[in-house]
Structure formats: structure tokens, C-alpha cells
Amino acid sequence: MQHDETAHRSDAPEGHEGLLTPPFSRRGFVMTSLMTGLTLATTSVEAQVVTTDSVGIEAGEVAIPTVDGPMPGYRAVPEGSGPFPVVLVIEEIFGVHAYIKDICRRLAKAGYCAVAPELYARQGDLATMTDAQTIIREVISKTPDAQWIADLDATAAWATSAAKGDPDRLSAMGWCRGGRAVWLYAAHRRDLKAAVAWYGQLGGERTSIQPRTAGDVVTEIQSPILALYGSADTGIPVASIEEARDKAKAAGKSVELVVYPDAPHGFHADYRPSYRKAAAEDGWARALAFLKANGAG
């Protein structure tokens, strides 16, 4: 039987057609609250873990309204009435755990309303998973791009209507899989002021629910992107990043690329052996300066 794709597409969130292969199905949440502590999918907890306090900010778990009901997330924002510039914090594959929450608090200390939605809450309970490959196979590969893009849009709407966020100063920042998401979201969201991609994969397999790679959309990005990568990242060749930057620039887009010598994948993740303090701190300073320089701070 031939499928009527037009009928299926009527169920898609508006503006997501280019990232969607029908049907787009709604589903409930497996995770209704965030995990505590660090992900179980790490081999060890390193001594250099950064912990940011909540002095001068408001920080904690929140419920973000979506079409499928409340989605768990974490918000940190300065004390006061605002409005404050909004940063959508996009997680790694491991969920909104202690590291991602701490990043939100760091951003709040810098004057931002930082919100990290649990984008994989429908697909699996990341709090119980102990192996990265299992997470990729059972959760990441089964999460439609159109779904998390719609959830980021819902998060932005909530942050700017109910969480002291400024709708005119919206940005995104993501790590690892979240870095990939930054490229795709920047191609989707026309009012994004700036975005920062930390070692986000540019290639990868295309599937019916993840039909485009980050590399596919570099000529379509709507905002300037700061791309932070490591030369020792065995999964992301430097040549592929430079090619993406050059393609974007040829299309009139703004991409600022920084490649840290000898830095591996995950060099900002202070809870993992991949952490490289100098690269992480320099990247963080560059990220904050980039947001401000592009009207997102």
C-alpha cells in the first residue's frame, strides 16, 4: 500500500519538514525527573570535577511544558527580575546529570538564564544506564531529530515566558551529541543570536528519523557558530571540521573554528579522563565572549 506522506506531514511541528521523515508520533515520558549525581556510564570520577555553588542564582529542576506533557529539565538564572539572556544547554548522550547542571550554574553566574531540557526523556531512563554504546543504540539512535528540535523550541518558549528569559537574546550551547544538535538547531531557528558547538559530530549515519547530518546543514545556519574541537579527537577529523567551516563561509555564513592541539573528544568534560583544563577554560572564555559579541549576552 502506498503511504500518503502529505497526510503524515500534517502531524509534524511547523518548520520541521526538512528534518523529518513521516510519521512523527507523539509519545509519553519515560523519565519524569532528572538523575542525581553523575552519569553511571563513566568509568571513573576524576578529582578535577568542577562544582559551582548557587550563591546569587536560582537553580533547580523544572518541568517544561511540551505537546506530550511536562518534560524534566534544569534551570539556573541570576537572582533578580531580569529579563536575562537565554542559553539553551544541550546535553551529551548521558543526560542532564551533575556536569550539565553545573554548566547551567556557571552560565547563571555569568548572567544567563540557562536551561537544559532532558531531550531523551521519552526514549529511555538514562539514570539507570551504565554503558555508552547501550545509550547510543537504545536511546540516541531512536530519538527523532524533529522531536528534540520541537522540545528545544518549547524550552525557549517557556524560558522567555515563565523563567525570566529575554526572547531577544537567545543562544544555544551543546557538547558532543549536543554539539551536533547545535549545528542542526542553528539551521532551524531563525532568531538564534549565536551558538557554540563543543566537539559535535559533523558526519554519521542518516536514518529515517535522523535524515540529515550536521555537515549537511552548515550552509543553512541562521546564526554565527563558534566551533570548539580537539585535534586528537579520533572520531572527528580536523579536515572534516575545516571543510564544514569553509562550506559555511562560502555560503556567507559565520563560523569561527578553534582546534585545540592534542585535545581529545570530551576535553571540557571535567568528570572524565578526557578533560584538558587549559583547553576547557580557554574554550569557556571564548564561548562567553562569543555570545556577548553577537548580541546574545
C-alpha positions in Angstrom: 0.0 0.0 0.0 1.3 3.5 -0.9 1.6 5.8 2.1 0.1 9.3 1.9 3.1 11.4 3.1 1.2 14.6 2.9 -1.2 13.3 5.5 1.6 12.2 7.8 3.3 15.5 7.5 0.3 17.3 8.9 1.4 15.8 12.3 4.8 17.4 12.1 5.6 20.5 14.2 5.6 23.6 11.9 9.0 24.3 10.4 10.5 20.9 10.9 9.8 19.4 7.5 13.4 19.4 6.4 14.4 17.3 9.4 11.5 14.9 9.4 10.6 11.7 7.6 6.9 10.9 8.4 5.2 9.8 10.5 6.1 12.0 13.6 4.5 10.2 16.5 3.8 11.5 19.9 4.8 9.5 23.0 4.9 9.8 26.8 7.9 10.4 29.0 10.0 7.5 30.5 11.9 9.9 32.6 9.7 12.3 34.7 12.6 13.7 36.8 16.3 14.2 36.3 19.0 11.9 37.6 21.0 12.8 40.6 24.8 12.8 40.7 26.9 12.0 37.6 26.1 9.5 34.9 26.6 5.9 35.6 28.2 5.5 32.2 31.5 6.8 33.2 34.4 4.6 34.2 35.7 6.8 36.9 35.0 10.2 38.5 38.0 12.4 38.2 39.4 14.5 41.0 39.2 17.7 39.0 35.3 17.8 38.8 34.2 21.4 38.9 31.4 22.2 41.3 29.7 25.6 41.2 27.6 26.9 44.1 24.2 28.6 43.9 25.1 31.8 45.7 23.5 34.7 43.9 21.5 32.5 41.5 18.3 30.4 41.5 18.9 26.8 40.4 17.0 23.6 40.3 14.9 21.1 38.4 11.9 22.4 36.4 9.0 21.0 34.4 8.9 22.3 30.8 5.6 22.2 29.0 5.6 20.3 25.7 2.9 18.8 23.5 3.4 15.5 25.3 3.2 16.9 28.8 5.8 18.2 31.3 9.5 17.5 30.3 12.1 17.4 33.1 14.9 20.0 32.9 17.3 22.1 34.9 17.3 25.9 35.0 19.8 28.3 36.6 19.3 32.0 36.5 20.6 35.1 38.3 18.6 36.4 41.2 16.6 39.5 40.3 13.8 40.3 37.9 15.6 40.0 34.6 15.0 39.5 31.8 18.2 37.7 31.3 19.7 36.3 28.0 18.8 32.7 27.5 21.2 29.8 26.7 19.7 26.5 25.7 22.1 24.0 27.2 22.1 20.8 25.1 23.3 17.7 26.8 25.8 15.0 25.8 24.4 11.4 25.4 24.5 10.9 29.1 21.5 13.0 30.1 21.1 16.1 32.3 23.4 14.9 35.1 25.6 16.8 37.6 28.0 18.0 34.9 25.3 19.5 32.8 23.6 21.1 35.8 26.9 22.6 36.8 27.3 24.1 33.4 23.9 25.8 33.8 25.0 27.3 37.2 28.3 28.5 35.6 26.2 30.3 32.9 23.9 31.8 35.5 26.9 33.1 37.4 27.9 34.8 34.1 24.4 36.5 33.9 22.4 34.0 31.8 19.2 32.1 32.1 20.5 28.7 31.3 18.0 25.8 30.7 18.9 22.2 30.0 15.9 20.1 28.9 16.1 16.3 29.2 15.8 15.7 25.5 15.9 11.9 25.7 13.2 11.6 28.4 10.8 9.8 26.1 13.2 7.2 24.8 14.8 5.7 27.9 15.9 6.2 31.5 19.4 7.5 31.3 19.7 7.4 35.1 20.0 3.6 35.0 22.3 3.1 32.0 25.9 2.2 32.6 27.3 1.8 29.1 27.7 4.4 26.4 27.1 2.0 23.5 23.8 0.9 25.0 22.8 4.5 25.3 23.6 5.2 21.7 21.9 2.0 20.5 18.7 2.1 22.7 18.2 5.9 23.2 20.2 8.2 20.9 19.5 6.3 17.6 15.8 6.1 18.4 15.3 9.8 19.1 13.9 11.7 16.1 15.7 14.9 15.3 12.3 16.6 14.8 11.3 15.6 18.4 14.2 17.2 20.2 14.1 20.3 17.9 10.4 20.8 18.9 11.4 20.3 22.6 14.1 22.9 22.3 11.5 25.3 20.8 9.2 24.5 23.7 12.1 25.2 26.1 12.9 28.5 24.6 9.2 29.5 24.7 9.0 28.5 28.4 12.3 30.2 29.3 11.2 33.5 27.7 7.6 33.5 29.1 7.9 32.0 32.6 11.6 31.8 33.6 12.9 35.4 33.4 14.4 34.9 29.9 14.8 37.6 27.3 13.3 36.5 23.9 15.6 38.8 22.0 18.8 37.3 23.3 18.5 33.5 22.6 21.5 31.3 22.1 22.4 27.6 22.3 25.4 25.7 23.5 26.0 21.9 23.3 28.6 19.2 23.9 29.3 16.0 22.0 25.9 14.9 20.7 24.7 18.3 21.9 27.3 19.8 19.7 25.8 18.1 16.7 22.4 19.4 17.8 23.8 23.0 17.9 24.5 22.9 14.1 21.1 21.4 13.3 19.2 23.8 15.6 21.1 26.8 14.2 19.9 25.8 10.8 16.3 25.6 12.1 16.0 28.6 14.4 15.9 31.9 12.7 16.0 34.1 15.8 19.0 32.4 17.4 21.7 35.1 18.1 24.6 32.8 18.5 25.6 29.1 19.1 28.6 27.2 20.5 29.3 23.7 19.4 31.7 21.7 21.5 33.1 18.8 19.5 29.9 18.0 17.8 29.9 15.2 15.2 29.5 16.5 11.7 29.0 13.2 9.9 27.3 10.0 10.8 24.6 7.7 9.5 21.5 9.2 8.0 18.2 7.4 9.0 14.5 7.9 8.5 14.2 9.8 11.9 17.7 11.4 11.7 17.8 12.3 8.0 20.5 15.0 8.0 23.9 15.3 9.5 25.4 18.4 10.9 27.6 18.6 7.9 24.6 18.6 5.6 23.2 21.8 7.1 26.4 24.0 7.5 25.3 26.2 4.6 21.9 26.8 6.1 22.8 28.0 9.6 20.9 31.1 10.7 23.3 32.3 13.4 27.1 32.7 13.9 28.6 29.5 15.4 31.7 29.1 17.5 33.1 25.6 16.8 35.4 24.2 19.5 37.2 20.9 18.6 40.3 18.9 19.6 43.0 17.8 17.2 43.3 14.4 19.0 39.6 13.6 18.6 39.7 10.2 16.9 36.1 10.4 15.8 36.1 13.9 14.2 39.0 14.5 11.8 40.2 18.1 11.8 39.9 18.1 8.0 36.2 17.5 8.2 35.7 20.4 10.5 37.7 22.7 8.3 35.7 21.6 5.3 32.5 22.4 7.1 33.7 25.8 8.1 34.8 26.6 4.6 31.5 25.4 3.1 29.6 27.6 5.6 31.8 30.6 4.8 31.4 30.1 1.1 27.6 30.3 1.6 28.0 33.6 3.5 27.7 32.0 7.0 29.8 32.9 10.0 31.7 30.0 11.6 34.6 30.6 14.0 36.7 27.4 14.4 39.1 26.8 17.2 41.0 23.5 17.2 43.0 22.7 20.4 46.2 20.9 19.8 46.4 17.4 21.4 42.9 17.8 23.0 40.7 14.6 22.7 36.9 14.3 22.4 35.3 15.4 25.6 38.0 17.8 26.6 35.5 20.0 28.5 34.0 17.1 30.5 35.7 17.6 33.9 34.4 14.4 35.3 36.1 12.2 32.7 39.7 11.3 31.9 39.4 13.2 28.6 39.3 16.6 30.4 42.0 19.0 29.4 41.9 22.0 31.8 43.7 24.6 29.6 41.6 23.9 26.6 38.4 23.7 28.6 39.0 27.0 30.3 40.1 28.8 27.1 37.0 27.4 25.3 34.7 28.6 28.1 36.2 32.1 28.0 35.9 32.2 24.2 32.3 30.9 24.4 31.1 33.7 26.8 32.9 36.3 24.7 31.3 35.0 21.5 27.8 35.2 23.0 28.3 38.8 24.1 29.9 39.8 20.8 26.9 38.5 18.8 24.2 40.1 20.9 23.3 37.0 23.0 24.8 38.3 26.2 
